[in-house]
Amino acid sequence: MKFDVVFSPLGLTPGEVQGRTVFVIDILRAGTVMCAALAHGARAVLPVADTEEALRLSQTLDRDDVLLAGERNCVRIPGFALGNSPIEMTEAAVRGKTLILTTTNGTRALLATQGAQSVFVACAANLTLAGARARAAWEGDHDLLVLCAGREQRFALDDAYCAGRLIAAAIGGKRRVRGLNDSAAACLDLVRRYGDRWERPLASSQSGQDLIALGLRDDVRDSGRADAYPVLPAFQERRVTIAGERAP
């Protein structure tokens, strides 16, 4: 039984994903955005790799029911209805809509999970639900993988801390268990360093600092609100919907 953390999709091999229960983390901000959108009534989120694919896909769907959302370099893509901010995912904006989402890191991480047994999105906003699902999988002798989106294909403090919180929830607060790789152990050490408060690791991470410099401090704060959007997004057949639900 293995419980591995990978800090970015770069170099991820099919064998590391195949048959596993995978949790994808991009707390700043795509994972939080998906939770916010689904919690506020969006029908589904369709993650795509780039702007061109988003535009092509939107032309094949009913335009009245579709919203383009996404960012590059933290800024909303020109011409898109929404950016990559959880605060924008209000009920008035997203209820009944299908979002086509492309982001610098998070959507690419989701697309790297082909071959997994099941794929879920985890962040602060749904940690209790995600932790319970991870714990059930761990206690059921499933191999788990936590895939951090990272920052520009590299380690990101915010995602790694979130991974540590998820692992701690899954293993029931034990200090050490067999089966964790070195990256997973390091993530648990981050939790011991920063404690249970989300604000410090998120705001002090490079991603958090970049958002704050752009005037998006509220996004960082919202992404650190524990269980603010209590849904468990599941990625299947290139759609993200609430676990147990299927988009028509």
Phi, psi and omega per residue, in radians:
M1 nan 2.164 -3.041
K2 -2.141 2.566 3.103
F3 -2.382 1.712 -3.031
D4 -1.913 2.628 2.964
V5 -2.062 2.366 3.018
V6 -2.099 2.292 -2.971
F7 -1.459 -0.172 3.024
S8 -2.878 2.818 3.103
P9 -1.218 -0.232 -3.102
L10 -1.062 2.149 3.116
G11 1.431 -0.004 3.109
L12 -1.124 2.266 -3.109
T13 -1.754 2.697 3.098
P14 -0.973 -0.598 -3.132
G15 -1.136 -0.496 3.120
E16 -1.285 -0.341 -3.097
V17 -1.779 -0.629 -2.941
Q18 -0.923 2.153 3.019
G19 1.319 0.054 -3.062
R20 -1.680 2.816 2.888
T21 -1.503 2.114 -3.022
V22 -2.034 2.383 2.994
F23 -2.024 2.147 3.141
V24 -1.751 2.308 -3.101
I25 -2.136 2.139 2.892
D26 -2.507 1.394 -2.987
I27 -1.174 -0.545 3.090
L28 -2.052 1.433 0.257
R29 -2.538 -0.058 -2.944
A30 -1.053 -0.710 3.135
G31 -1.112 -0.717 3.110
T32 -1.164 -0.662 3.106
V33 -1.069 -0.776 3.141
M34 -1.094 -0.748 3.098
C35 -1.087 -0.775 -3.118
A36 -1.113 -0.767 -3.109
A37 -1.109 -0.820 -3.109
L38 -1.210 -0.647 3.111
A39 -1.118 -0.493 -3.115
H40 -1.724 0.276 2.940
G41 1.783 0.122 3.046
A42 -1.103 2.501 -3.126
R43 -1.272 -0.691 -3.098
A44 -2.928 2.823 2.989
V45 -2.122 2.243 3.126
L46 -1.864 1.821 3.133
P47 -1.375 2.338 3.108
V48 -2.310 2.840 -2.979
A49 -1.357 -0.602 -3.020
D50 -2.635 3.050 -3.084
T51 -1.098 -0.719 -3.093
E52 -1.104 -0.732 3.111
E53 -1.153 -0.662 3.107
A54 -1.055 -0.776 -3.130
L55 -1.164 -0.725 3.119
R56 -1.099 -0.785 -3.117
L57 -1.126 -0.672 -3.121
S58 -1.089 -0.505 -3.125
Q59 -1.318 -0.248 3.141
T60 -1.670 -0.107 -3.071
L61 -2.003 2.894 3.096
D62 -1.142 1.971 -3.024
R63 -1.118 -0.413 3.120
D64 -1.222 -0.384 -3.074
D65 -1.840 0.038 -3.004
V66 -2.058 2.425 3.025
L67 -2.174 2.306 3.009
L68 -1.488 2.322 -3.130
A69 -2.461 2.577 3.071
G70 2.732 3.077 -3.105
E71 -2.554 2.783 2.865
R72 -2.394 2.294 -3.072
N73 0.966 0.676 3.066
C74 1.328 -0.061 -3.023
V75 -1.909 2.464 3.111
R76 -0.930 2.415 3.120
I77 -1.234 2.278 -3.127
P78 -0.949 2.321 3.130
G79 1.550 -0.178 3.119
F80 -1.466 2.565 -3.102
A81 -1.226 -0.598 -3.083
L82 -2.336 2.740 3.043
G83 -1.656 -2.420 -3.119
N84 -2.158 0.777 -3.098
S85 -1.971 2.227 3.089
P86 -1.098 -0.467 -3.128
I87 -1.174 -0.489 3.117
E88 -1.296 -0.311 -3.020
M89 -1.466 1.002 -3.136
T90 -1.365 2.826 3.097
E91 -1.053 -0.699 -3.140
A92 -1.087 -0.575 -3.093
A93 -1.428 -0.646 -2.896
V94 -2.043 -0.227 -3.058
R95 -1.008 2.252 3.126
G96 1.359 0.032 -3.089
K97 -1.746 2.718 2.934
T98 -1.831 2.169 -3.138
L99 -1.681 2.281 2.950
I100 -1.735 2.011 -2.951
L101 -2.082 2.285 3.000
T102 -2.326 2.287 -3.136
T103 -2.346 2.966 -3.077
T104 -1.135 -0.677 -3.012
N105 -2.172 -0.827 -2.933
G106 -1.136 -0.810 -3.098
T107 -1.184 -0.567 3.100
R108 -1.170 -0.606 3.080
A109 -1.115 -0.773 3.101
L110 -1.036 -0.740 -3.097
L111 -1.209 -0.228 3.139
A112 -1.520 0.071 -3.034
T113 -1.725 0.282 -3.132
Q114 -0.990 2.295 3.133
G115 1.756 -0.138 3.117
A116 -1.222 2.690 3.068
Q117 -1.200 -0.752 3.081
S118 -2.693 2.631 -3.077
V119 -2.336 2.245 3.122
F120 -2.232 2.759 3.082
V121 -1.820 2.302 -3.135
A122 -2.211 2.520 3.075
C123 -2.853 -3.067 3.094
A124 -1.090 -0.645 -3.005
A125 -1.154 -0.273 3.118
N126 -2.398 0.480 -2.973
L127 -1.042 -0.684 -3.113
T128 -1.079 -0.817 3.129
L129 -1.165 -0.784 -3.135
A130 -1.124 -0.719 3.127
G131 -1.112 -0.698 3.117
A132 -1.127 -0.715 3.121
R133 -1.174 -0.698 3.111
A134 -1.136 -0.703 3.135
R135 -1.142 -0.723 3.104
A136 -1.063 -0.717 3.122
A137 -1.155 -0.753 -3.136
W138 -1.106 -0.803 -3.136
E139 -1.223 -0.341 3.074
G140 -1.572 0.221 3.075
D141 1.132 0.571 3.037
H142 -1.579 2.547 2.982
D143 -1.356 2.285 -3.095
L144 -2.009 2.588 3.026
L145 -2.328 2.250 2.987
V146 -1.826 2.019 -3.126
L147 -1.821 1.927 3.058
C148 -1.443 2.384 3.090
A149 -1.156 -0.602 -3.138
G150 1.262 -2.967 -3.123
R151 -2.268 1.958 -3.125
E152 0.944 0.798 3.082
Q153 1.165 0.381 3.122
R154 -2.252 3.017 3.095
F155 -0.971 2.419 3.054
A156 -2.265 2.183 -3.096
L157 -1.011 -0.754 -3.081
D158 -1.070 -0.795 3.136
D159 -1.189 -0.687 -3.118
A160 -1.152 -0.704 3.079
Y161 -1.088 -0.766 3.114
C162 -1.068 -0.684 3.081
A163 -1.064 -0.711 3.105
G164 -1.095 -0.701 3.101
R165 -1.125 -0.682 3.119
L166 -1.163 -0.761 3.130
I167 -1.098 -0.765 3.138
A168 -1.025 -0.721 3.106
A169 -1.146 -0.652 -3.082
A170 -1.247 -0.658 -3.060
I171 -1.670 0.079 3.021
G172 1.289 0.508 3.059
G173 1.426 0.083 3.098
K174 -1.139 2.542 -3.100
R175 -1.250 -0.691 -3.138
R176 -2.556 2.453 3.004
V177 -2.393 2.714 3.085
R178 -1.249 2.593 3.056
G179 1.818 -0.227 3.129
L180 -1.431 2.349 3.045
N181 -1.379 3.049 -3.076
D182 -1.063 -0.639 3.138
S183 -1.131 -0.704 3.102
A184 -1.110 -0.740 3.105
A185 -1.090 -0.697 3.114
A186 -1.124 -0.652 3.108
C187 -1.126 -0.683 3.067
L188 -1.114 -0.629 3.090
D189 -1.126 -0.598 3.073
L190 -1.104 -0.657 3.107
V191 -1.134 -0.697 3.106
R192 -1.144 -0.574 3.139
R193 -1.268 -0.799 -3.025
Y194 -1.661 -0.249 3.141
G195 1.331 -2.731 -3.012
D196 -1.619 -0.055 -3.096
R197 -1.589 2.287 -3.066
W198 -1.390 -0.427 -2.921
E199 -1.053 -0.792 -3.034
R200 -1.153 -0.926 -3.136
P201 -1.106 -0.592 3.132
L202 -1.230 -0.833 -3.077
A203 -1.251 -0.478 -3.121
S204 -1.567 -0.173 3.085
S205 -1.214 2.787 3.122
Q206 -1.114 -0.678 3.102
S207 -1.092 -0.750 3.103
G208 -1.110 -0.733 3.116
Q209 -1.107 -0.679 3.112
D210 -1.104 -0.750 3.135
L211 -1.144 -0.747 3.123
I212 -1.076 -0.707 3.133
A213 -1.115 -0.465 3.119
L214 -1.561 0.115 -3.139
G215 1.452 0.343 -3.060
L216 -1.910 0.608 3.128
R217 -1.018 -0.609 -3.133
D218 -1.098 -0.556 3.077
D219 -1.144 -0.710 3.119
V220 -1.110 -0.779 3.126
R221 -1.093 -0.780 -3.114
D222 -1.122 -0.630 -3.136
S223 -1.219 -0.295 3.118
G224 -1.724 0.177 3.130
R225 -1.506 1.929 -3.071
A226 -1.083 2.247 3.074
D227 0.983 0.549 3.126
A228 -1.186 -0.567 -3.128
Y229 -2.238 1.424 -2.950
P230 -1.384 1.252 3.004
V231 -2.306 2.741 3.101
L232 -1.979 1.746 3.114
P233 -1.233 2.369 3.084
A234 -2.091 2.404 -3.119
F235 -1.836 2.033 -3.134
Q236 -2.628 2.378 3.128
E237 0.925 0.728 3.051
R238 1.152 0.312 3.067
R239 -2.159 2.492 2.988
V240 -1.847 2.077 3.088
T241 -2.342 2.993 3.089
I242 -1.176 2.327 -3.107
A243 -0.900 2.270 -3.111
G244 1.635 -0.161 3.100
E245 -1.972 2.695 3.076
R246 -2.203 2.283 3.064
A247 -1.270 2.420 3.135
P248 -1.190 nan nan
